[in-house]
Amino acid sequence: MLVSINQMDASLISLGTVLHNAALMSQAAIDAIPENADVADEINVIELAIAPVDALAQLILRMPCKSDAGRAVRSRAQAWMDSRYWTAAEIAA
């Protein structure tokens, strides 16, 4: 049975969509922090907001990839870990 490379990376590519949606939710939570929030509260909200995205990015980076699409997902995960996720997205657009 022949399996395309994209099928081999299907889980990885699917996680890329989950990563992006998690990043959007994280950004929305951070954007919703009130201007007058206490610094400690702000830090707690940020840490809670980014934790799921960090975990997904780390999982993606541990997964093997065989296709350009899979490598692109891993690149986006690495961009998140390097704090370049939004900048990298703007460059790619």
Stockholm file with secondary structure:
# STOCKHOLM 1.0

chainA/1-93         MLVSINQMDASLISLGTVLHNAALMSQAAIDAIPENADVADEINVIELAIAPVDALAQLILRMPCKSDAGRAVRSRAQAWMDSRYWTAAEIAA
#=GR chainA/1-93 SS CCCCHHHHTHHHHHHHHHHHHHHHHHHHHHHTSCTTCCHHHHHHHHHHHHHHHHHHHHHHHHSCCCSHHHHHHHHHHHHHHTTCHHHHHHHHC
#=GC SS_cons        CCCCHHHHTHHHHHHHHHHHHHHHHHHHHHHTSCTTCCHHHHHHHHHHHHHHHHHHHHHHHHSCCCSHHHHHHHHHHHHHHTTCHHHHHHHHC
//
